Amino acid sequence: MAQIDPDSPVPKYFQLREILLDLIESHELAVGTAIPSERELCQRFGLSRMTVRQAVDHLVSEGRLQRVPGKGTFVARPKIEMALRLTSFSDEMRSRGMEPGSRDLDRRVIRASAHLARELGIQPGDEVHFIERLRTAAGEPMCIERSHIPVALAPDLGDHDLTGGSLYELLEAHYGLMLDAGELTIDAGIADPDDADLLKLPRGGAVLLLQQRSFAGGVCAELGISTYRADRYQLRTILETPARRT
């Protein structure tokens, strides 16, 4: 096992963070197992309790460790990387070997407000399907999806069962709406009490708020507003240097 280098310019708490991360990523500390207590880490690495706590606090805030009051600190489940591409929740979960699920919370037809009409490219007062669903993966609640779809594009959408199915697959199969482009905005937020209960988060738990417009052949087919558990998701993308002008 690596040791703390007292002569290194790297802070001792950060060295300990790296050692613990190595143990987690090499599976020497498996998901769900307790890490050594603060006292044990102090003795093993010759560190003060404040230094050890600082290292553990960092890993907790990063979602790599989880504190359970009265029991200890445990290795957390790895977060799911959210794909920054136009894909359905169902497809994304299946690609990770997890079975997607869905529970209807609300389904109705509403009249588009001026704001909603602008987002969807329709007229105020036009009919819009509103579909609110709790999405799960392997039985665990992951997000709440709220979709707005013009009735003119999918007239009898409300008659179709979406339990465990993909809305995008349904739009393509039954209405010929192949989603080929989109716009995505992501914000950090705090779950409201009702959403927190549905997602099994503590009151005031952190969430990712996604607003996405999806297009089919240049027509906005859906405005989706989704609330994702921030403790189960992280964002990853590829950064490229823009081409320099010559």
C-alpha angles and dihedrals in degrees: 000000000000118000135215113266107216091194095053119109087222110099114255094237089056092049089053090047089055092048092051091046090053090052091050096046093046088051092238082125103042126205110280096019123120120249119226114283121262089256092053092048090049092053096042096050102027093242135141119253090245091057092048092048091051091055093047092046090056092052091047092051089049091053095244094112132033127206117218111195112242093007110061141248120313138190106263126225112266115261121249113247109234110224112230093215137090104277137128124255089239094054092045094052093045090052087059094049094255124127111237121222138184139199121192113234099171137355123178145126117257136181115253116250118218090263094047091046091054092050093049097038094239136114124277109262095029115136118262131185111235113200121180117186139171107225121207137186119205086348095304119120110245109164148347114238122201111188128189116196126173110249089221089066097046109019101179098030091127090065093064124091112233097181106139091347137113119256090204092054090050093050090052098043099044105026105026091240105147106183108222106161140025151172122228131193121185126194134173116240149156120257115246114235096262094048091045091056093049092048093043092240126143114258107277092024118160120257139177113238114209127189114186133178112200123198135202114196092339094310120114103240100172143018107200124191111186137179115210129189107254091204091063103038139061130177123237130176139160117256118213130186109244116244111268120235116247 
